Amino acid sequence: MVRIRGIVCFLSMFILATMLLTEAADAKDVAINNVLVESGLDKELSILKNPVVISKGRVLLPIREVGDLLNLNVYWDQRSKTVFLYGVNKEIKLTIGSEKAYVNNKETSLDVVAKVINGKTYIPLKFVATATGESVSWTSSLERLTMSRSYALGSDKELTYWIHLDSGELSKAEIRETGVRIGQIKNPDLSILKNFDVSKISDSSSYIVYNQISGPSGTVKVSGQVLIVNDHIVDQDDFLVMGYYHVTNIQKVRDQILLTDGKNARFLDTKGNIQSAFNLTEIMGKDELYMIEEYNNDFMILREYSSQHLIFYDIKAKEPTYVHEAIDLPAFEKNYLIQAGMDRNNEMEYDHIILFDKVDSIGRLLFKYKSKKTNKVNTYKLIL
């Protein structure tokens, strides 16, 4: 009996020791904190949340950070201790402790195996990057990773889409699938886009909105929208604006979505049928770009991008009204908005603009404005 207990004790200690070894880096591995990552054509800088582990001269990172850096979907199978990474036309599979990996079911050898370190699964970054067509380099003297980026990614629940930054090719995947091409984004100018918004708006329809910001002080903005029905692009539009201010278009109104080039706008249902359309430059009589910040059957709230003036448009009467001219603003505030509107490129105070608030219980339109003089936010009623 004593001998049996001794054997059981020995086996228990052996199993425990083995488990502990998988929870820490090997003795020769080096962990480096606060590693800087430089990615994409714009050389975007970010700091990794987890330590980089250098093992046998290879950079290892947790699977989630590898997925984020390379815009891949990640799935972890706890039973088999295997990680699956999915990209466009690419499935990569690595198993803890195995020197074999699989790219699109083709076996290949690893220089360094995937391992568990402090409760996280670490995998070789360069292997995964190369398999997806990306480049990655490690500068030890600077403790910096430099990476290329070919795709932007957007997800909503079980759906994922990728946009190729050079070609505009749009690919789609559902859970545990590789991305496959479904169409082309027109006139792509998306060299540095990283992520975009995706909304599943029906069982067969999805809506994509992308906003890329670049240039000195983030003054160049490319914005676009895409409606996908039954895995086909049925409509899309885009525009470019120059300025410090944000793109403020609404995206969805009830069961409709917006497509606009800043000068024309149309609202579509989930099947791609146009429900209403507006020529914004014709409405205003000016060749400008306009954002749509509110819309219903009675009115639209527009924003003239270059001046940042807010506009109330009565749809039935077909009449536009500049809000700063119609509400009871103090004279010095109104004069400030007029002067600032003439040269918004040099106006960096983002918050001194008029904002639509709501329609009150008796049907009046309420607007908010932060005083240039007092910095106090006041509410104003629109009197037509």
C-alpha positions as CSV (number, residue, x, y, z in Angstrom):
1,M,0.0,0.0,0.0
2,V,2.8,2.4,0.9
3,R,4.5,1.7,-2.4
4,I,1.3,2.4,-4.4
5,R,0.8,5.7,-2.5
6,G,4.4,6.6,-3.4
7,I,3.9,5.9,-7.1
8,V,0.6,7.9,-7.1
9,C,2.4,10.8,-5.3
10,F,5.3,10.7,-7.8
11,L,2.9,10.7,-10.8
12,S,0.9,13.6,-9.4
13,M,4.0,15.7,-8.9
14,F,5.2,14.8,-12.4
15,I,1.9,15.9,-14.0
16,L,1.9,19.1,-11.9
17,A,5.5,19.9,-12.9
18,T,4.6,19.3,-16.6
19,M,1.6,21.7,-16.3
20,L,3.7,24.4,-14.7
21,L,6.3,24.1,-17.5
22,T,3.6,24.9,-20.1
23,E,2.6,28.0,-18.1
24,A,6.0,29.7,-18.4
25,A,8.5,30.5,-21.1
26,D,11.5,28.2,-21.6
27,A,14.6,29.2,-19.7
28,K,16.2,30.6,-22.8
29,D,13.1,32.6,-23.9
30,V,13.2,36.3,-23.3
31,A,10.0,38.4,-22.5
32,I,10.0,42.1,-23.5
33,N,7.3,44.5,-22.3
34,N,5.8,47.6,-24.0
35,V,7.0,46.7,-27.5
36,L,6.2,49.3,-30.1
37,V,4.5,48.2,-33.4
38,E,4.8,50.2,-36.6
39,S,2.3,49.1,-39.2
40,G,0.9,50.0,-42.6
41,L,1.9,52.6,-45.1
42,D,1.2,55.4,-42.6
43,K,3.6,53.8,-40.1
44,E,0.9,53.8,-37.4
45,L,2.4,53.3,-34.0
46,S,0.9,51.3,-31.2
47,I,2.1,49.5,-28.0
48,L,1.4,45.8,-27.5
49,K,-0.7,45.0,-24.4
50,N,1.2,41.7,-23.7
51,P,4.9,41.0,-23.6
52,V,6.7,39.8,-26.7
53,V,8.5,36.5,-26.2
54,I,11.7,35.9,-28.2
55,S,12.1,32.1,-28.5
56,K,14.9,30.6,-30.7
57,G,15.2,34.0,-32.4
58,R,11.5,34.1,-33.3
59,V,8.9,36.6,-32.1
60,L,5.9,35.0,-30.3
61,L,2.7,36.8,-29.5
62,P,-0.6,35.8,-27.9
63,I,-3.1,34.6,-30.6
64,R,-5.5,37.5,-30.1
65,E,-2.8,40.1,-30.7
66,V,-1.6,38.2,-33.8
67,G,-5.2,38.3,-35.1
68,D,-5.5,42.0,-34.4
69,L,-2.2,42.9,-36.0
70,L,-2.9,40.8,-39.2
71,N,-6.7,41.4,-39.3
72,L,-7.5,37.7,-38.9
73,N,-10.4,35.9,-37.2
74,V,-9.2,33.7,-34.4
75,Y,-10.8,30.5,-33.1
76,W,-9.4,28.5,-30.2
77,D,-10.3,24.8,-29.8
78,Q,-9.8,24.0,-26.1
79,R,-10.2,20.2,-26.6
80,S,-7.4,19.8,-29.1
81,K,-5.3,22.8,-27.9
82,T,-5.4,24.1,-31.4
83,V,-5.7,27.7,-32.7
84,F,-7.3,28.4,-36.1
85,L,-6.7,31.8,-37.9
86,Y,-8.9,32.8,-40.8
87,G,-8.1,35.4,-43.5
88,V,-8.9,36.0,-47.1
89,N,-8.5,32.6,-48.8
90,K,-6.5,31.4,-45.9
91,E,-6.9,29.0,-42.9
92,I,-3.9,28.6,-40.6
93,K,-3.8,25.9,-37.9
94,L,-1.3,25.5,-35.1
95,T,-1.4,23.1,-32.1
96,I,0.3,23.7,-28.7
97,G,3.7,22.0,-28.7
98,S,3.5,20.7,-32.3
99,E,6.3,21.3,-34.8
100,K,3.8,20.9,-37.6
101,A,1.3,23.6,-38.8
102,Y,-1.2,23.7,-41.6
103,V,-1.9,26.4,-44.1
104,N,-5.0,25.6,-46.1
105,N,-4.6,22.0,-44.9
106,K,-1.1,21.8,-46.3
107,E,1.4,20.6,-43.7
108,T,4.5,22.7,-43.0
109,S,7.2,22.8,-40.3
110,L,7.7,25.4,-37.6
111,D,11.0,26.7,-36.3
112,V,9.4,27.3,-32.9
113,V,6.2,25.8,-31.6
114,A,3.1,27.4,-30.1
115,K,3.2,27.4,-26.3
116,V,1.2,28.5,-23.3
117,I,2.9,31.3,-21.3
118,N,1.2,32.7,-18.2
119,G,-2.1,31.4,-19.3
120,K,-2.0,32.8,-22.8
121,T,-1.3,30.9,-26.0
122,Y,1.7,32.3,-27.8
123,I,2.3,31.6,-31.5
124,P,5.1,32.6,-34.0
125,L,4.2,36.0,-35.5
126,K,6.3,35.8,-38.6
127,F,5.1,32.4,-39.6
128,V,1.5,33.6,-39.6
129,A,2.3,36.9,-41.3
130,T,4.2,35.2,-44.1
131,A,1.4,32.7,-44.6
132,T,-1.0,35.6,-45.2
133,G,1.3,37.5,-47.5
134,E,2.4,40.1,-45.0
135,S,5.9,41.1,-44.0
136,V,7.1,41.5,-40.5
137,S,10.6,42.4,-39.0
138,W,11.9,42.7,-35.5
139,T,14.5,45.4,-34.6
140,S,16.0,44.2,-31.3
141,S,18.0,47.4,-30.6
142,L,14.7,49.4,-30.7
143,E,12.5,46.6,-29.4
144,R,10.1,47.4,-32.3
145,L,8.0,45.4,-34.7
146,T,7.5,46.7,-38.3
147,M,4.6,45.2,-40.3
148,S,2.8,45.6,-43.6
149,R,-1.0,45.7,-43.8
150,S,-2.9,44.7,-46.9
151,Y,-6.4,44.4,-45.6
152,A,-8.9,46.4,-43.5
153,L,-11.4,44.3,-41.5
154,G,-15.0,44.8,-40.2
155,S,-17.2,42.4,-38.3
156,D,-20.8,42.1,-36.9
157,K,-21.6,39.0,-34.9
158,E,-21.0,36.0,-37.2
159,L,-20.1,38.1,-40.3
160,T,-16.6,39.4,-41.3
161,Y,-15.6,41.4,-44.3
162,W,-12.2,42.4,-45.6
163,I,-11.3,45.2,-48.0
164,H,-8.0,44.9,-49.9
165,L,-6.4,48.3,-49.6
166,D,-4.8,48.3,-53.0
167,S,-7.5,46.8,-55.2
168,G,-10.6,47.5,-53.2
169,E,-11.6,43.8,-53.4
170,L,-14.3,43.0,-50.9
171,S,-14.3,39.5,-49.3
172,K,-16.7,37.9,-46.8
173,A,-16.7,35.0,-44.3
174,E,-19.0,33.6,-41.6
175,I,-17.8,31.9,-38.5
176,R,-14.8,29.5,-39.0
177,E,-14.7,30.2,-42.7
178,T,-12.0,31.7,-45.0
179,G,-12.8,35.0,-46.7
180,V,-14.0,34.7,-50.3
181,R,-14.3,37.6,-52.8
182,I,-17.8,38.9,-53.3
183,G,-17.2,42.2,-55.1
184,Q,-15.2,45.4,-55.6
185,I,-15.2,48.7,-53.8
186,K,-15.2,51.4,-56.5
187,N,-12.5,54.1,-56.7
188,P,-10.6,52.8,-53.7
189,D,-8.3,55.3,-52.0
190,L,-7.8,53.3,-48.8
191,S,-4.1,52.8,-48.4
192,I,-4.2,53.1,-44.5
193,L,-7.6,52.0,-43.5
194,K,-7.5,49.4,-40.7
195,N,-11.1,48.8,-39.5
196,F,-14.6,49.7,-40.7
197,D,-18.2,49.3,-39.4
198,V,-20.4,46.4,-40.5
199,S,-24.1,46.1,-39.7
200,K,-26.2,43.0,-40.5
201,I,-29.5,44.7,-41.4
202,S,-31.5,41.6,-42.5
203,D,-30.9,37.9,-43.0
204,S,-29.6,38.6,-46.5
205,S,-28.3,42.2,-46.3
206,S,-25.3,43.9,-44.7
207,Y,-24.2,47.6,-44.6
208,I,-20.6,48.7,-44.6
209,V,-19.4,52.2,-43.6
210,Y,-15.7,53.1,-43.8
211,N,-13.9,56.3,-42.8
212,Q,-10.2,56.7,-43.4
213,I,-8.4,59.7,-41.9
214,S,-5.0,60.8,-43.1
215,G,-2.9,63.8,-44.0
216,P,-1.4,66.5,-41.8
217,S,-3.3,66.7,-38.5
218,G,-5.9,64.2,-39.9
219,T,-7.4,66.6,-42.4
220,V,-8.0,64.2,-45.3
221,K,-11.1,62.1,-44.9
222,V,-12.3,59.4,-47.3
223,S,-15.8,58.0,-46.4
224,G,-17.9,55.4,-48.1
225,Q,-20.9,53.2,-47.7
226,V,-21.7,49.8,-49.3
227,L,-25.0,47.8,-49.4
228,I,-24.6,44.1,-49.8
229,V,-27.6,41.8,-50.6
230,N,-27.2,38.1,-51.0
231,D,-23.4,38.4,-51.1
232,H,-23.5,40.9,-54.0
233,I,-22.7,44.7,-53.8
234,V,-26.0,46.3,-55.0
235,D,-25.1,49.9,-54.4
236,Q,-22.2,52.0,-53.0
237,D,-21.0,55.6,-52.8
238,D,-18.1,57.6,-51.3
239,F,-16.7,61.1,-50.9
240,L,-13.6,62.9,-49.8
241,V,-13.5,66.0,-47.6
242,M,-10.6,68.2,-46.4
243,G,-10.8,69.7,-43.0
244,Y,-10.4,69.3,-39.3
245,Y,-14.0,68.4,-38.6
246,H,-15.5,64.9,-38.3
247,V,-17.7,63.1,-40.9
248,T,-21.1,63.2,-39.2
249,N,-23.5,61.4,-41.5
250,I,-26.1,59.2,-39.9
251,Q,-25.9,55.6,-41.1
252,K,-29.3,54.1,-40.6
253,V,-32.8,55.5,-40.1
254,R,-35.4,53.0,-39.0
255,D,-35.2,50.2,-41.7
256,Q,-33.3,52.4,-44.2
257,I,-29.7,53.1,-44.8
258,L,-27.9,56.1,-46.3
259,L,-25.7,56.2,-49.4
260,T,-24.1,59.6,-50.2
261,D,-21.3,61.3,-52.1
262,G,-21.8,64.5,-50.1
263,K,-23.7,66.2,-52.9
264,N,-26.4,63.6,-53.5
265,A,-28.0,61.3,-51.0
266,R,-30.4,58.4,-51.2
267,F,-32.1,56.2,-48.6
268,L,-32.5,52.5,-49.4
269,D,-34.4,49.7,-47.9
270,T,-32.7,46.4,-47.0
271,K,-33.2,45.0,-50.5
272,G,-31.5,48.0,-52.2
273,N,-34.6,49.8,-53.4
274,I,-34.4,53.6,-53.2
275,Q,-37.0,55.0,-50.8
276,S,-36.1,58.7,-51.2
277,A,-33.3,60.7,-53.0
278,F,-32.0,64.3,-52.7
279,N,-29.8,66.5,-54.7
280,L,-28.1,68.3,-51.8
281,T,-26.3,70.9,-53.8
282,E,-29.4,71.8,-55.7
283,I,-31.3,72.1,-52.4
284,M,-28.8,74.6,-51.1
285,G,-27.8,76.2,-54.4
286,K,-24.1,75.8,-53.6
287,D,-21.5,73.3,-54.8
288,E,-20.5,72.1,-51.4
289,L,-20.3,68.8,-49.5
290,Y,-23.1,68.2,-47.0
291,M,-23.5,65.7,-44.1
292,I,-26.9,64.4,-43.1
293,E,-27.3,64.4,-39.3
294,E,-31.0,63.8,-39.0
295,Y,-33.8,62.6,-41.3
296,N,-37.5,61.8,-41.2
297,N,-40.5,62.2,-43.5
298,D,-40.8,65.9,-42.6
299,F,-37.3,67.3,-42.4
300,M,-33.5,66.8,-42.7
301,I,-30.8,68.3,-40.7
302,L,-27.7,69.0,-42.9
303,R,-24.3,70.2,-42.1
304,E,-22.3,72.2,-44.7
305,Y,-18.9,70.7,-44.2
306,S,-16.7,73.6,-45.2
307,S,-18.4,76.1,-42.9
308,Q,-19.8,73.7,-40.3
309,H,-23.1,75.6,-40.5
310,L,-26.2,73.6,-39.5
311,I,-29.2,73.6,-41.9
312,F,-32.8,72.7,-41.4
313,Y,-34.5,71.5,-44.6
314,D,-38.3,71.3,-44.7
315,I,-38.9,68.4,-47.1
316,K,-42.5,69.2,-47.9
317,A,-41.9,73.0,-48.4
318,K,-38.5,72.3,-50.0
319,E,-37.0,75.1,-48.0
320,P,-33.5,75.2,-46.4
321,T,-32.8,77.5,-43.4
322,Y,-29.4,78.1,-41.8
323,V,-30.0,77.4,-38.2
324,H,-27.7,80.1,-36.9
325,E,-29.8,82.7,-38.7
326,A,-33.1,81.4,-37.4
327,I,-32.5,80.8,-33.7
328,D,-32.2,83.5,-31.1
329,L,-28.5,83.6,-30.7
330,P,-26.8,86.6,-29.1
331,A,-25.4,88.9,-31.8
332,F,-21.7,88.2,-30.8
333,E,-22.3,84.4,-31.0
334,K,-23.9,84.7,-34.4
335,N,-21.1,86.9,-35.7
336,Y,-18.5,84.4,-34.4
337,L,-20.2,81.6,-36.3
338,I,-20.4,83.7,-39.5
339,Q,-16.7,84.6,-39.3
340,A,-15.6,81.1,-38.4
341,G,-17.7,79.7,-41.2
342,M,-15.7,81.7,-43.7
343,D,-12.4,79.9,-42.8
344,R,-13.0,76.7,-40.9
345,N,-9.6,75.4,-42.0
346,N,-8.1,77.6,-39.4
347,E,-10.8,77.1,-36.8
348,M,-9.7,74.3,-34.4
349,E,-12.4,74.7,-31.7
350,Y,-14.5,71.7,-32.6
351,D,-17.1,72.2,-29.9
352,H,-18.3,75.7,-30.8
353,I,-20.8,74.6,-33.5
354,I,-24.6,74.2,-33.4
355,L,-25.9,70.7,-32.7
356,F,-29.4,69.3,-33.3
357,D,-30.8,68.0,-30.0
358,K,-34.3,66.7,-30.4
359,V,-37.9,67.4,-31.2
360,D,-39.7,68.3,-28.0
361,S,-43.2,67.1,-26.9
362,I,-45.0,69.9,-28.8
363,G,-43.1,69.5,-32.0
364,R,-40.5,72.2,-31.6
365,L,-36.9,71.6,-32.8
366,L,-34.3,72.1,-30.1
367,F,-30.6,72.9,-30.8
368,K,-27.7,73.2,-28.4
369,Y,-24.8,75.6,-28.7
370,K,-21.7,76.0,-26.5
371,S,-21.1,79.7,-26.1
372,K,-17.8,81.0,-27.4
373,K,-17.8,83.6,-24.7
374,T,-18.9,81.7,-21.6
375,N,-18.3,78.0,-22.6
376,K,-21.8,77.3,-21.3
377,V,-24.1,75.1,-23.3
378,N,-27.5,76.7,-24.0
379,T,-30.6,75.3,-25.7
380,Y,-32.4,77.2,-28.5
381,K,-35.7,76.6,-30.2
382,L,-36.1,76.9,-34.0
383,I,-38.8,79.4,-34.9
384,L,-39.9,79.1,-38.6
